[in-house]
């Protein structure tokens, strides 16, 4: 069962961040998800950092979902039922979900370090959608990276 969760003061601190328009927290049977409606053009890993900086110690294993819009009631408050439904739909789709799957190999650590510097993120997961294949599968020696802009580049790891 998916349900809305109140994060208390941490929710307000997340909402107060200038890069966050609105947020809602929902719990699946096995994980907490925080839906974030972004303000501006920030990458999912940066928004994940904002959320994790506020709640990671209390909620380990949380994943952040970047949503175009958080459902609201007629009064403008976050709609808990609609948010839970949206969270489930987006989590099952998986495209804009940002959890943490840390790099393990030296090659992955190098890739993560470079991308964190480029994106301005504190944490990077090898399953972030923007990496598109640069994770575990790169052990084959090389992978083609496809960014959201559709440009391809080859990465060779030795």
N, CA, C and O atoms as a GROMACS GRO file, in nm:
protein
  632
    1UNK      N    1   0.084  -0.119   0.000
    1UNK     CA    2   0.000   0.000   0.000
    1UNK      C    3   0.088   0.125   0.000
    1UNK      O    4   0.180   0.136   0.081
    2UNK      N    5   0.062   0.214  -0.088
    2UNK     CA    6   0.133   0.341  -0.095
    2UNK      C    7   0.056   0.444  -0.015
    2UNK      O    8  -0.067   0.453  -0.024
    3UNK      N    9   0.130   0.523   0.065
    3UNK     CA   10   0.064   0.624   0.147
    3UNK      C   11   0.152   0.747   0.162
    3UNK      O   12   0.274   0.741   0.152
    4UNK      N   13   0.086   0.858   0.186
    4UNK     CA   14   0.155   0.984   0.210
    4UNK      C   15   0.221   0.981   0.348
    4UNK      O   16   0.168   0.920   0.440
    5UNK      N   17   0.335   1.047   0.360
    5UNK     CA   18   0.411   1.050   0.486
    5UNK      C   19   0.442   1.196   0.518
    5UNK      O   20   0.478   1.274   0.430
    6UNK      N   21   0.428   1.232   0.644
    6UNK     CA   22   0.462   1.368   0.689
    6UNK      C   23   0.605   1.366   0.741
    6UNK      O   24   0.637   1.293   0.835
    7UNK      N   25   0.692   1.445   0.680
    7UNK     CA   26   0.832   1.453   0.724
    7UNK      C   27   0.856   1.564   0.825
    7UNK      O   28   0.970   1.590   0.862
    8UNK      N   29   0.751   1.628   0.870
    8UNK     CA   30   0.763   1.730   0.974
    8UNK      C   31   0.848   1.849   0.932
    8UNK      O   32   0.834   1.901   0.821
    9UNK      N   33   0.936   1.892   1.021
    9UNK     CA   34   1.020   2.009   0.996
    9UNK      C   35   1.113   1.989   0.877
    9UNK      O   36   1.145   2.085   0.807
   10UNK      N   37   1.155   1.866   0.853
   10UNK     CA   38   1.244   1.839   0.739
   10UNK      C   39   1.174   1.874   0.608
   10UNK      O   40   1.237   1.924   0.515
   11UNK      N   41   1.044   1.848   0.599
   11UNK     CA   42   0.968   1.881   0.478
   11UNK      C   43   0.972   2.032   0.453
   11UNK      O   44   0.990   2.076   0.340
   12UNK      N   45   0.955   2.109   0.558
   12UNK     CA   46   0.958   2.255   0.540
   12UNK      C   47   1.097   2.302   0.500
   12UNK      O   48   1.109   2.393   0.417
   13UNK      N   49   1.201   2.243   0.555
   13UNK     CA   50   1.337   2.282   0.516
   13UNK      C   51   1.362   2.250   0.368
   13UNK      O   52   1.428   2.326   0.298
   14UNK      N   53   1.310   2.137   0.321
   14UNK     CA   54   1.324   2.103   0.179
   14UNK      C   55   1.247   2.204   0.095
   14UNK      O   56   1.299   2.253  -0.006
   15UNK      N   57   1.124   2.235   0.134
   15UNK     CA   58   1.042   2.332   0.060
   15UNK      C   59   1.106   2.471   0.057
   15UNK      O   60   1.091   2.545  -0.040
   16UNK      N   61   1.178   2.505   0.164
   16UNK     CA   62   1.240   2.637   0.173
   16UNK      C   63   1.360   2.652   0.080
   16UNK      O   64   1.408   2.764   0.058
   17UNK      N   65   1.410   2.543   0.026
   17UNK     CA   66   1.526   2.552  -0.063
   17UNK      C   67   1.484   2.619  -0.193
   17UNK      O   68   1.379   2.586  -0.248
   18UNK      N   69   1.563   2.713  -0.244
   18UNK     CA   70   1.523   2.788  -0.364
   18UNK      C   71   1.508   2.703  -0.490
   18UNK      O   72   1.446   2.748  -0.586
   19UNK      N   73   1.563   2.582  -0.492
   19UNK     CA   74   1.552   2.498  -0.610
   19UNK      C   75   1.430   2.406  -0.607
   19UNK      O   76   1.405   2.332  -0.702
   20UNK      N   77   1.354   2.412  -0.498
   20UNK     CA   78   1.238   2.324  -0.481
   20UNK      C   79   1.112   2.409  -0.480
   20UNK      O   80   1.097   2.498  -0.397
   21UNK      N   81   1.020   2.379  -0.571
   21UNK     CA   82   0.891   2.447  -0.575
   21UNK      C   83   0.796   2.386  -0.471
   21UNK      O   84   0.730   2.459  -0.396
   22UNK      N   85   0.790   2.252  -0.467
   22UNK     CA   86   0.704   2.181  -0.373
   22UNK      C   87   0.758   2.040  -0.356
   22UNK      O   88   0.838   1.994  -0.438
   23UNK      N   89   0.715   1.972  -0.250
   23UNK     CA   90   0.757   1.833  -0.229
   23UNK      C   91   0.647   1.757  -0.157
   23UNK      O   92   0.560   1.816  -0.092
   24UNK      N   93   0.653   1.625  -0.172
   24UNK     CA   94   0.562   1.535  -0.101
   24UNK      C   95   0.638   1.406  -0.073
   24UNK      O   96   0.720   1.364  -0.155
   25UNK      N   97   0.612   1.346   0.040
   25UNK     CA   98   0.678   1.220   0.073
   25UNK      C   99   0.573   1.109   0.072
   25UNK      O  100   0.463   1.126   0.124
   26UNK      N  101   0.608   0.996   0.011
   26UNK     CA  102   0.520   0.880   0.006
   26UNK      C  103   0.600   0.754   0.038
   26UNK      O  104   0.718   0.744   0.006
   27UNK      N  105   0.532   0.660   0.101
   27UNK     CA  106   0.599   0.535   0.136
   27UNK      C  107   0.534   0.422   0.058
   27UNK      O  108   0.412   0.407   0.055
   28UNK      N  109   0.621   0.342  -0.005
   28UNK     CA  110   0.577   0.218  -0.069
   28UNK      C  111   0.590   0.108   0.036
   28UNK      O  112   0.632   0.136   0.148
   29UNK      N  113   0.554  -0.014   0.002
   29UNK     CA  114   0.573  -0.121   0.101
   29UNK      C  115   0.718  -0.140   0.145
   29UNK      O  116   0.744  -0.194   0.252
   30UNK      N  117   0.814  -0.096   0.061
   30UNK     CA  118   0.954  -0.121   0.096
   30UNK      C  119   1.047  -0.001   0.092
   30UNK      O  120   1.167  -0.016   0.115
   31UNK      N  121   0.996   0.119   0.063
   31UNK     CA  122   1.088   0.233   0.049
   31UNK      C  123   1.015   0.366   0.067
   31UNK      O  124   0.895   0.377   0.039
   32UNK      N  125   1.088   0.466   0.114
   32UNK     CA  126   1.038   0.602   0.121
   32UNK      C  127   1.082   0.675  -0.005
   32UNK      O  128   1.198   0.668  -0.045
   33UNK      N  129   0.988   0.745  -0.068
   33UNK     CA  130   1.017   0.828  -0.184
   33UNK      C  131   0.979   0.972  -0.151
   33UNK      O  132   0.876   0.996  -0.088
   34UNK      N  133   1.062   1.066  -0.194
   34UNK     CA  134   1.029   1.207  -0.181
   34UNK      C  135   1.013   1.261  -0.322
   34UNK      O  136   1.107   1.262  -0.401
   35UNK      N  137   0.892   1.307  -0.353
   35UNK     CA  138   0.864   1.369  -0.482
   35UNK      C  139   0.903   1.515  -0.471
   35UNK      O  140   0.865   1.583  -0.376
   36UNK      N  141   0.976   1.563  -0.569
   36UNK     CA  142   1.022   1.702  -0.569
   36UNK      C  143   0.978   1.767  -0.699
   36UNK      O  144   1.008   1.718  -0.808
   37UNK      N  145   0.907   1.877  -0.685
   37UNK     CA  146   0.874   1.960  -0.801
   37UNK      C  147   0.984   2.065  -0.809
   37UNK      O  148   0.995   2.151  -0.722
   38UNK      N  149   1.063   2.056  -0.912
   38UNK     CA  150   1.180   2.143  -0.919
   38UNK      C  151   1.145   2.284  -0.964
   38UNK      O  152   1.047   2.306  -1.036
   39UNK      N  153   1.227   2.376  -0.920
   39UNK     CA  154   1.219   2.514  -0.964
   39UNK      C  155   1.352   2.544  -1.031
   39UNK      O  156   1.457   2.535  -0.967
   40UNK      N  157   1.350   2.576  -1.156
   40UNK     CA  158   1.474   2.598  -1.228
   40UNK      C  159   1.518   2.472  -1.300
   40UNK      O  160   1.440   2.378  -1.315
   41UNK      N  161   1.641   2.470  -1.344
   41UNK     CA  162   1.692   2.360  -1.425
   41UNK      C  163   1.800   2.284  -1.351
   41UNK      O  164   1.918   2.291  -1.388
   42UNK      N  165   1.764   2.212  -1.248
   42UNK     CA  166   1.861   2.133  -1.174
   42UNK      C  167   1.847   1.987  -1.210
   42UNK      O  168   1.737   1.939  -1.238
   43UNK      N  169   1.958   1.917  -1.210
   43UNK     CA  170   1.959   1.775  -1.237
   43UNK      C  171   1.907   1.698  -1.116
   43UNK      O  172   1.917   1.745  -1.003
   44UNK      N  173   1.851   1.581  -1.142
   44UNK     CA  174   1.800   1.495  -1.036
   44UNK      C  175   1.899   1.470  -0.924
   44UNK      O  176   1.861   1.477  -0.807
   45UNK      N  177   2.028   1.442  -0.956
   45UNK     CA  178   2.124   1.421  -0.847
   45UNK      C  179   2.140   1.543  -0.755
   45UNK      O  180   2.165   1.526  -0.635
   46UNK      N  181   2.127   1.662  -0.807
   46UNK     CA  182   2.138   1.783  -0.724
   46UNK      C  183   2.016   1.793  -0.633
   46UNK      O  184   2.029   1.823  -0.515
   47UNK      N  185   1.897   1.767  -0.688
   47UNK     CA  186   1.776   1.768  -0.606
   47UNK      C  187   1.781   1.658  -0.502
   47UNK      O  188   1.734   1.677  -0.389
   48UNK      N  189   1.837   1.541  -0.537
   48UNK     CA  190   1.853   1.433  -0.440
   48UNK      C  191   1.942   1.480  -0.325
   48UNK      O  192   1.912   1.451  -0.209
   49UNK      N  193   2.050   1.551  -0.355
   49UNK     CA  194   2.138   1.604  -0.250
   49UNK      C  195   2.061   1.694  -0.154
   49UNK      O  196   2.080   1.686  -0.033
   50UNK      N  197   1.974   1.781  -0.208
   50UNK     CA  198   1.896   1.871  -0.123
   50UNK      C  199   1.813   1.790  -0.024
   50UNK      O  200   1.810   1.820   0.095
   51UNK      N  201   1.744   1.688  -0.074
   51UNK     CA  202   1.658   1.605   0.011
   51UNK      C  203   1.742   1.525   0.110
   51UNK      O  204   1.713   1.525   0.230
   52UNK      N  205   1.846   1.458   0.062
   52UNK     CA  206   1.926   1.374   0.150
   52UNK      C  207   1.999   1.454   0.257
   52UNK      O  208   2.018   1.406   0.369
   53UNK      N  209   2.039   1.576   0.226
   53UNK     CA  210   2.102   1.660   0.327
   53UNK      C  211   2.009   1.682   0.446
   53UNK      O  212   2.054   1.700   0.559
   54UNK      N  213   1.879   1.681   0.420
   54UNK     CA  214   1.781   1.706   0.527
   54UNK      C  215   1.733   1.580   0.598
   54UNK      O  216   1.703   1.586   0.717
   55UNK      N  217   1.724   1.466   0.528
   55UNK     CA  218   1.657   1.350   0.590
   55UNK      C  219   1.734   1.219   0.587
   55UNK      O  220   1.684   1.119   0.639
   56UNK      N  221   1.853   1.216   0.529
   56UNK     CA  222   1.924   1.088   0.511
   56UNK      C  223   1.948   1.013   0.642
   56UNK      O  224   1.936   0.891   0.645
   57UNK      N  225   1.981   1.082   0.749
   57UNK     CA  226   2.010   1.011   0.874
   57UNK      C  227   1.884   0.948   0.934
   57UNK      O  228   1.890   0.839   0.991
   58UNK      N  229   1.770   1.016   0.920
   58UNK     CA  230   1.644   0.960   0.972
   58UNK      C  231   1.582   0.859   0.878
   58UNK      O  232   1.509   0.770   0.923
   59UNK      N  233   1.609   0.871   0.748
   59UNK     CA  234   1.545   0.786   0.648
   59UNK      C  235   1.649   0.732   0.549
   59UNK      O  236   1.652   0.776   0.434
   60UNK      N  237   1.733   0.639   0.592
   60UNK     CA  238   1.830   0.583   0.497
   60UNK      C  239   1.759   0.507   0.386
   60UNK      O  240   1.654   0.447   0.407
   61UNK      N  241   1.818   0.509   0.268
   61UNK     CA  242   1.760   0.437   0.155
   61UNK      C  243   1.650   0.512   0.083
   61UNK      O  244   1.585   0.456  -0.006
   62UNK      N  245   1.629   0.638   0.119
   62UNK     CA  246   1.526   0.717   0.053
   62UNK      C  247   1.565   0.739  -0.094
   62UNK      O  248   1.683   0.748  -0.128
   63UNK      N  249   1.464   0.748  -0.180
   63UNK     CA  250   1.486   0.782  -0.320
   63UNK      C  251   1.408   0.908  -0.351
   63UNK      O  252   1.301   0.932  -0.294
   64UNK      N  253   1.460   0.988  -0.441
   64UNK     CA  254   1.396   1.113  -0.481
   64UNK      C  255   1.338   1.094  -0.620
   64UNK      O  256   1.404   1.039  -0.709
   65UNK      N  257   1.215   1.140  -0.638
   65UNK     CA  258   1.150   1.136  -0.769
   65UNK      C  259   1.129   1.280  -0.812
   65UNK      O  260   1.068   1.358  -0.739
   66UNK      N  261   1.179   1.316  -0.930
   66UNK     CA  262   1.157   1.450  -0.984
   66UNK      C  263   1.025   1.446  -1.060
   66UNK      O  264   1.010   1.373  -1.158
   67UNK      N  265   0.930   1.526  -1.015
   67UNK     CA  266   0.797   1.531  -1.076
   67UNK      C  267   0.776   1.668  -1.141
   67UNK      O  268   0.823   1.770  -1.090
   68UNK      N  269   0.706   1.668  -1.252
   68UNK     CA  270   0.676   1.796  -1.316
   68UNK      C  271   0.590   1.884  -1.227
   68UNK      O  272   0.607   2.006  -1.222
   69UNK      N  273   0.496   1.819  -1.157
   69UNK     CA  274   0.407   1.894  -1.069
   69UNK      C  275   0.359   1.802  -0.958
   69UNK      O  276   0.324   1.686  -0.982
   70UNK      N  277   0.358   1.854  -0.836
   70UNK     CA  278   0.305   1.782  -0.721
   70UNK      C  279   0.155   1.809  -0.718
   70UNK      O  280   0.114   1.925  -0.724
   71UNK      N  281   0.071   1.705  -0.708
   71UNK     CA  282  -0.074   1.728  -0.705
   71UNK      C  283  -0.117   1.810  -0.584
   71UNK      O  284  -0.068   1.790  -0.472
   72UNK      N  285  -0.207   1.902  -0.608
   72UNK     CA  286  -0.257   1.989  -0.502
   72UNK      C  287  -0.410   1.983  -0.495
   72UNK      O  288  -0.477   1.949  -0.593
   73UNK      N  289  -0.462   2.015  -0.379
   73UNK     CA  290  -0.607   2.025  -0.362
   73UNK      C  291  -0.655   2.159  -0.415
   73UNK      O  292  -0.574   2.241  -0.460
   74UNK      N  293  -0.784   2.182  -0.409
   74UNK     CA  294  -0.840   2.311  -0.453
   74UNK      C  295  -0.788   2.427  -0.370
   74UNK      O  296  -0.783   2.541  -0.418
   75UNK      N  297  -0.749   2.400  -0.246
   75UNK     CA  298  -0.698   2.507  -0.159
   75UNK      C  299  -0.548   2.532  -0.179
   75UNK      O  300  -0.493   2.625  -0.121
   76UNK      N  301  -0.483   2.449  -0.262
   76UNK     CA  302  -0.341   2.467  -0.289
   76UNK      C  303  -0.250   2.380  -0.205
   76UNK      O  304  -0.128   2.381  -0.225
   77UNK      N  305  -0.306   2.306  -0.110
   77UNK     CA  306  -0.225   2.216  -0.027
   77UNK      C  307  -0.189   2.092  -0.107
   77UNK      O  308  -0.258   2.056  -0.202
   78UNK      N  309  -0.081   2.026  -0.068
   78UNK     CA  310  -0.042   1.901  -0.134
   78UNK      C  311  -0.152   1.798  -0.112
   78UNK      O  312  -0.199   1.779   0.000
   79UNK      N  313  -0.193   1.732  -0.219
   79UNK     CA  314  -0.297   1.628  -0.211
   79UNK      C  315  -0.229   1.495  -0.177
   79UNK      O  316  -0.160   1.439  -0.262
   80UNK      N  317  -0.249   1.444  -0.055
   80UNK     CA  318  -0.177   1.323  -0.013
   80UNK      C  319  -0.215   1.198  -0.092
   80UNK      O  320  -0.128   1.116  -0.122
   81UNK      N  321  -0.341   1.182  -0.126
   81UNK     CA  322  -0.384   1.063  -0.200
   81UNK      C  323  -0.330   1.068  -0.343
   81UNK      O  324  -0.275   0.969  -0.392
   82UNK      N  325  -0.346   1.181  -0.409
   82UNK     CA  326  -0.296   1.194  -0.547
   82UNK      C  327  -0.144   1.186  -0.551
   82UNK      O  328  -0.087   1.132  -0.646
   83UNK      N  329  -0.077   1.239  -0.449
   83UNK     CA  330   0.070   1.231  -0.443
   83UNK      C  331   0.117   1.088  -0.429
   83UNK      O  332   0.215   1.048  -0.492
   84UNK      N  333   0.047   1.009  -0.346
   84UNK     CA  334   0.082   0.868  -0.331
   84UNK      C  335   0.065   0.794  -0.463
   84UNK      O  336   0.149   0.712  -0.500
   85UNK      N  337  -0.044   0.824  -0.535
   85UNK     CA  338  -0.066   0.762  -0.665
   85UNK      C  339   0.039   0.801  -0.767
   85UNK      O  340   0.088   0.717  -0.842
   86UNK      N  341   0.074   0.930  -0.769
   86UNK     CA  342   0.178   0.977  -0.861
   86UNK      C  343   0.313   0.915  -0.826
   86UNK      O  344   0.388   0.874  -0.914
   87UNK      N  345   0.343   0.909  -0.696
   87UNK     CA  346   0.469   0.848  -0.654
   87UNK      C  347   0.480   0.704  -0.700
   87UNK      O  348   0.585   0.662  -0.749
   88UNK      N  349   0.373   0.628  -0.685
   88UNK     CA  350   0.372   0.488  -0.729
   88UNK      C  351   0.393   0.478  -0.880
   88UNK      O  352   0.474   0.399  -0.927
   89UNK      N  353   0.320   0.559  -0.954
   89UNK     CA  354   0.331   0.557  -1.100
   89UNK      C  355   0.473   0.590  -1.145
   89UNK      O  356   0.529   0.519  -1.229
   90UNK      N  357   0.532   0.695  -1.091
   90UNK     CA  358   0.666   0.735  -1.133
   90UNK      C  359   0.772   0.636  -1.086
   90UNK      O  360   0.868   0.608  -1.158
   91UNK      N  361   0.757   0.583  -0.965
   91UNK     CA  362   0.854   0.486  -0.914
   91UNK      C  363   0.853   0.359  -0.998
   91UNK      O  364   0.958   0.302  -1.026
   92UNK      N  365   0.736   0.315  -1.038
   92UNK     CA  366   0.727   0.194  -1.121
   92UNK      C  367   0.783   0.218  -1.260
   92UNK      O  368   0.838   0.127  -1.320
   93UNK      N  369   0.770   0.340  -1.310
   93UNK     CA  370   0.827   0.375  -1.440
   93UNK      C  371   0.979   0.385  -1.430
   93UNK      O  372   1.051   0.338  -1.518
   94UNK      N  373   1.027   0.446  -1.322
   94UNK     CA  374   1.169   0.450  -1.290
   94UNK      C  375   1.255   0.554  -1.359
   94UNK      O  376   1.373   0.564  -1.325
   95UNK      N  377   1.204   0.630  -1.451
   95UNK     CA  378   1.290   0.720  -1.528
   95UNK      C  379   1.346   0.836  -1.446
   95UNK      O  380   1.463   0.869  -1.461
   96UNK      N  381   1.267   0.898  -1.362
   96UNK     CA  382   1.313   1.016  -1.288
   96UNK      C  383   1.330   0.986  -1.140
   96UNK      O  384   1.310   1.072  -1.055
   97UNK      N  385   1.369   0.862  -1.111
   97UNK     CA  386   1.390   0.818  -0.974
   97UNK      C  387   1.539   0.822  -0.944
   97UNK      O  388   1.620   0.766  -1.018
   98UNK      N  389   1.576   0.886  -0.834
   98UNK     CA  390   1.716   0.901  -0.798
   98UNK      C  391   1.740   0.844  -0.659
   98UNK      O  392   1.724   0.914  -0.559
   99UNK      N  393   1.777   0.718  -0.653
   99UNK     CA  394   1.819   0.653  -0.530
   99UNK      C  395   1.971   0.656  -0.524
   99UNK      O  396   2.034   0.731  -0.598
  100UNK      N  397   2.030   0.575  -0.437
  100UNK     CA  398   2.176   0.571  -0.428
  100UNK      C  399   2.224   0.428  -0.450
  100UNK      O  400   2.189   0.337  -0.375
  101UNK      N  401   2.303   0.410  -0.552
  101UNK     CA  402   2.374   0.286  -0.582
  101UNK      C  403   2.518   0.329  -0.605
  101UNK      O  404   2.557   0.356  -0.719
  102UNK      N  405   2.599   0.336  -0.499
  102UNK     CA  406   2.732   0.397  -0.509
  102UNK      C  407   2.827   0.321  -0.601
  102UNK      O  408   2.811   0.200  -0.621
  103UNK      N  409   2.924   0.392  -0.657
  103UNK     CA  410   3.023   0.326  -0.741
  103UNK      C  411   3.107   0.227  -0.661
  103UNK      O  412   3.136   0.250  -0.543
  104UNK      N  413   3.144   0.117  -0.726
  104UNK     CA  414   3.222   0.015  -0.657
  104UNK      C  415   3.362  -0.001  -0.715
  104UNK      O  416   3.460  -0.007  -0.641
  105UNK      N  417   3.373  -0.007  -0.847
  105UNK     CA  418   3.504  -0.029  -0.910
  105UNK      C  419   3.578   0.103  -0.923
  105UNK      O  420   3.519   0.210  -0.909
  106UNK      N  421   3.707   0.094  -0.950
  106UNK     CA  422   3.786   0.217  -0.970
  106UNK      C  423   3.733   0.296  -1.089
  106UNK      O  424   3.728   0.419  -1.084
  107UNK      N  425   3.694   0.227  -1.196
  107UNK     CA  426   3.640   0.295  -1.314
  107UNK      C  427   3.513   0.370  -1.280
  107UNK      O  428   3.494   0.484  -1.321
  108UNK      N  429   3.424   0.304  -1.203
  108UNK     CA  430   3.301   0.369  -1.163
  108UNK      C  431   3.328   0.490  -1.074
  108UNK      O  432   3.261   0.592  -1.086
  109UNK      N  433   3.427   0.480  -0.986
  109UNK     CA  434   3.460   0.591  -0.898
  109UNK      C  435   3.513   0.710  -0.978
  109UNK      O  436   3.484   0.825  -0.944
  110UNK      N  437   3.590   0.683  -1.082
  110UNK     CA  438   3.643   0.790  -1.167
  110UNK      C  439   3.528   0.858  -1.241
  110UNK      O  440   3.520   0.981  -1.246
  111UNK      N  441   3.439   0.777  -1.299
  111UNK     CA  442   3.324   0.832  -1.372
  111UNK      C  443   3.239   0.917  -1.277
  111UNK      O  444   3.201   1.029  -1.310
  112UNK      N  445   3.210   0.863  -1.160
  112UNK     CA  446   3.127   0.934  -1.062
  112UNK      C  447   3.192   1.065  -1.021
  112UNK      O  448   3.124   1.168  -1.011
  113UNK      N  449   3.320   1.064  -0.996
  113UNK     CA  450   3.391   1.184  -0.954
  113UNK      C  451   3.381   1.293  -1.061
  113UNK      O  452   3.355   1.409  -1.029
  114UNK      N  453   3.402   1.256  -1.186
  114UNK     CA  454   3.394   1.352  -1.296
  114UNK      C  455   3.253   1.408  -1.309
  114UNK      O  456   3.234   1.529  -1.322
  115UNK      N  457   3.155   1.320  -1.305
  115UNK     CA  458   3.017   1.365  -1.322
  115UNK      C  459   2.969   1.449  -1.204
  115UNK      O  460   2.893   1.544  -1.224
  116UNK      N  461   3.013   1.417  -1.083
  116UNK     CA  462   2.974   1.499  -0.968
  116UNK      C  463   3.030   1.640  -0.983
  116UNK      O  464   2.963   1.738  -0.949
  117UNK      N  465   3.151   1.650  -1.033
  117UNK     CA  466   3.211   1.782  -1.055
  117UNK      C  467   3.134   1.859  -1.162
  117UNK      O  468   3.108   1.978  -1.146
  118UNK      N  469   3.099   1.793  -1.271
  118UNK     CA  470   3.027   1.858  -1.381
  118UNK      C  471   2.888   1.900  -1.336
  118UNK      O  472   2.845   2.012  -1.365
  119UNK      N  473   2.816   1.811  -1.267
  119UNK     CA  474   2.678   1.837  -1.227
  119UNK      C  475   2.666   1.921  -1.101
  119UNK      O  476   2.558   1.975  -1.073
  120UNK      N  477   2.773   1.932  -1.024
  120UNK     CA  478   2.767   2.003  -0.898
  120UNK      C  479   2.692   1.923  -0.792
  120UNK      O  480   2.631   1.981  -0.702
  121UNK      N  481   2.697   1.790  -0.801
  121UNK     CA  482   2.628   1.703  -0.706
  121UNK      C  483   2.726   1.651  -0.601
  121UNK      O  484   2.845   1.635  -0.630
  122UNK      N  485   2.676   1.624  -0.480
  122UNK     CA  486   2.759   1.569  -0.373
  122UNK      C  487   2.764   1.417  -0.378
  122UNK      O  488   2.862   1.356  -0.336
  123UNK      N  489   2.657   1.357  -0.432
  123UNK     CA  490   2.644   1.212  -0.438
  123UNK      C  491   2.606   1.174  -0.580
  123UNK      O  492   2.541   1.251  -0.650
  124UNK      N  493   2.647   1.057  -0.622
  124UNK     CA  494   2.608   1.009  -0.754
  124UNK      C  495   2.586   0.860  -0.745
  124UNK      O  496   2.663   0.788  -0.683
  125UNK      N  497   2.481   0.815  -0.807
  125UNK     CA  498   2.449   0.673  -0.810
  125UNK      C  499   2.478   0.619  -0.949
  125UNK      O  500   2.453   0.686  -1.049
  126UNK      N  501   2.528   0.499  -0.955
  126UNK     CA  502   2.558   0.439  -1.084
  126UNK      C  503   2.431   0.401  -1.160
  126UNK      O  504   2.440   0.359  -1.275
  127UNK      N  505   2.316   0.414  -1.098
  127UNK     CA  506   2.190   0.386  -1.166
  127UNK      C  507   2.114   0.514  -1.201
  127UNK      O  508   1.999   0.505  -1.245
  128UNK      N  509   2.173   0.631  -1.183
  128UNK     CA  510   2.107   0.755  -1.223
  128UNK      C  511   2.076   0.749  -1.371
  128UNK      O  512   2.158   0.706  -1.451
  129UNK      N  513   1.956   0.794  -1.407
  129UNK     CA  514   1.913   0.784  -1.546
  129UNK      C  515   2.006   0.861  -1.640
  129UNK      O  516   2.020   0.822  -1.756
  130UNK      N  517   2.067   0.967  -1.594
  130UNK     CA  518   2.158   1.044  -1.679
  130UNK      C  519   2.286   0.972  -1.715
  130UNK      O  520   2.356   1.011  -1.808
  131UNK      N  521   2.319   0.866  -1.641
  131UNK     CA  522   2.440   0.791  -1.672
  131UNK      C  523   2.418   0.694  -1.788
  131UNK      O  524   2.513   0.661  -1.859
  132UNK      N  525   2.297   0.649  -1.807
  132UNK     CA  526   2.255   0.567  -1.921
  132UNK      C  527   2.359   0.465  -1.964
  132UNK      O  528   2.406   0.468  -2.077
  133UNK      N  529   2.394   0.376  -1.876
  133UNK     CA  530   2.482   0.267  -1.915
  133UNK      C  531   2.624   0.281  -1.866
  133UNK      O  532   2.707   0.195  -1.897
  134UNK      N  533   2.655   0.384  -1.793
  134UNK     CA  534   2.792   0.402  -1.747
  134UNK      C  535   2.818   0.326  -1.618
  134UNK      O  536   2.929   0.334  -1.563
  135UNK      N  537   2.721   0.255  -1.568
  135UNK     CA  538   2.732   0.185  -1.441
  135UNK      C  539   2.800   0.052  -1.453
  135UNK      O  540   2.904   0.039  -1.518
  136UNK      N  541   2.742  -0.048  -1.391
  136UNK     CA  542   2.804  -0.179  -1.382
  136UNK      C  543   2.844  -0.238  -1.517
  136UNK      O  544   2.944  -0.308  -1.527
  137UNK      N  545   2.766  -0.209  -1.619
  137UNK     CA  546   2.793  -0.269  -1.749
  137UNK      C  547   2.922  -0.218  -1.813
  137UNK      O  548   2.971  -0.280  -1.907
  138UNK      N  549   2.978  -0.109  -1.765
  138UNK     CA  550   3.099  -0.056  -1.827
  138UNK      C  551   3.220  -0.145  -1.804
  138UNK      O  552   3.327  -0.119  -1.858
  139UNK      N  553   3.205  -0.249  -1.724
  139UNK     CA  554   3.316  -0.339  -1.700
  139UNK      C  555   3.363  -0.409  -1.826
  139UNK      O  556   3.472  -0.466  -1.829
  140UNK      N  557   3.282  -0.406  -1.932
  140UNK     CA  558   3.320  -0.469  -2.057
  140UNK      C  559   3.437  -0.396  -2.124
  140UNK      O  560   3.491  -0.446  -2.222
  141UNK      N  561   3.475  -0.282  -2.075
  141UNK     CA  562   3.590  -0.211  -2.130
  141UNK      C  563   3.554  -0.078  -2.191
  141UNK      O  564   3.634   0.016  -2.185
  142UNK      N  565   3.438  -0.068  -2.249
  142UNK     CA  566   3.392   0.061  -2.300
  142UNK      C  567   3.241   0.061  -2.313
  142UNK      O  568   3.178  -0.044  -2.331
  143UNK      N  569   3.184   0.177  -2.304
  143UNK     CA  570   3.040   0.195  -2.315
  143UNK      C  571   3.015   0.325  -2.388
  143UNK      O  572   3.098   0.416  -2.385
  144UNK      N  573   2.901   0.334  -2.454
  144UNK     CA  574   2.859   0.459  -2.512
  144UNK      C  575   2.769   0.529  -2.413
  144UNK      O  576   2.672   0.472  -2.364
  145UNK      N  577   2.802   0.653  -2.384
  145UNK     CA  578   2.720   0.733  -2.293
  145UNK      C  579   2.627   0.819  -2.376
  145UNK      O  580   2.671   0.885  -2.470
  146UNK      N  581   2.500   0.818  -2.344
  146UNK     CA  582   2.404   0.904  -2.413
  146UNK      C  583   2.346   0.999  -2.311
  146UNK      O  584   2.284   0.956  -2.213
  147UNK      N  585   2.365   1.126  -2.333
  147UNK     CA  586   2.310   1.226  -2.243
  147UNK      C  587   2.168   1.261  -2.284
  147UNK      O  588   2.120   1.216  -2.388
  148UNK      N  589   2.102   1.340  -2.201
  148UNK     CA  590   1.965   1.379  -2.230
  148UNK      C  591   1.956   1.461  -2.358
  148UNK      O  592   1.850   1.466  -2.420
  149UNK      N  593   2.063   1.526  -2.396
  149UNK     CA  594   2.063   1.606  -2.518
  149UNK      C  595   2.077   1.519  -2.643
  149UNK      O  596   2.068   1.570  -2.754
  150UNK      N  597   2.100   1.387  -2.627
  150UNK     CA  598   2.109   1.297  -2.740
  150UNK      C  599   2.247   1.286  -2.800
  150UNK      O  600   2.262   1.223  -2.905
  151UNK      N  601   2.347   1.342  -2.738
  151UNK     CA  602   2.483   1.332  -2.790
  151UNK      C  603   2.547   1.205  -2.739
  151UNK      O  604   2.530   1.168  -2.623
  152UNK      N  605   2.622   1.139  -2.824
  152UNK     CA  606   2.690   1.016  -2.785
  152UNK      C  607   2.839   1.045  -2.770
  152UNK      O  608   2.896   1.130  -2.838
  153UNK      N  609   2.900   0.970  -2.678
  153UNK     CA  610   3.043   0.976  -2.660
  153UNK      C  611   3.089   0.842  -2.610
  153UNK      O  612   3.014   0.773  -2.540
  154UNK      N  613   3.208   0.802  -2.644
  154UNK     CA  614   3.256   0.672  -2.601
  154UNK      C  615   3.350   0.689  -2.483
  154UNK      O  616   3.437   0.776  -2.483
  155UNK      N  617   3.331   0.608  -2.385
  155UNK     CA  618   3.415   0.606  -2.266
  155UNK      C  619   3.492   0.475  -2.265
  155UNK      O  620   3.432   0.368  -2.270
  156UNK      N  621   3.623   0.484  -2.259
  156UNK     CA  622   3.704   0.363  -2.254
  156UNK      C  623   3.772   0.356  -2.119
  156UNK      O  624   3.840   0.450  -2.077
  157UNK      N  625   3.754   0.243  -2.051
  157UNK     CA  626   3.814   0.223  -1.920
  157UNK      C  627   3.921   0.118  -1.931
  157UNK      O  628   3.898   0.012  -1.991
  158UNK      N  629   4.038   0.144  -1.874
  158UNK     CA  630   4.147   0.046  -1.880
  158UNK      C  631   4.177  -0.008  -1.743
  158UNK      O  632   4.266  -0.092  -1.728
   0.00000   0.00000   0.00000
